[in-house]
């Protein structure tokens, strides 16, 4: 059986973080990823509002905004695409705020390798990727 192909947009203004996140995704035994990079918050907001991916991975700090600001901005569009917020700050207030604003999950950068693929599996159990 072939692995489902998941279109992912990583919204991050740091190329090193984009490369690391892409590398983690490429280690998946369960999914194949078609990965795209958006480098700024405005294009990221557009992509989320218009459902341009099967999954979004959103850096908590991008441009002059944070992930909570972006989630609040797209909330009115009633998006249904899963969004994983990635944060360098291991802060439970960030996690709870992001989840309240519609994030599917929050992953700390320090635990990215261990937690991102597990998070994807959990999301796919709730709503399988096509």
Secondary structure as GFF3:
##gff-version 3
##sequence-region A 1 130
A	DSSP	beta_strand	4	11	.	.	.	ID=ss1
A	DSSP	alpha_helix	15	26	.	.	.	ID=ss2
A	DSSP	beta_strand	31	38	.	.	.	ID=ss3
A	DSSP	alpha_helix	41	49	.	.	.	ID=ss4
A	DSSP	beta_strand	55	59	.	.	.	ID=ss5
A	DSSP	beta_strand	61	62	.	.	.	ID=ss6
A	DSSP	beta_strand	65	66	.	.	.	ID=ss7
A	DSSP	alpha_helix	67	75	.	.	.	ID=ss8
A	DSSP	beta_strand	82	87	.	.	.	ID=ss9
A	DSSP	alpha_helix	92	100	.	.	.	ID=ss10
A	DSSP	beta_strand	105	108	.	.	.	ID=ss11
A	DSSP	three_ten_helix	109	111	.	.	.	ID=ss12
A	DSSP	alpha_helix	112	126	.	.	.	ID=ss13
###
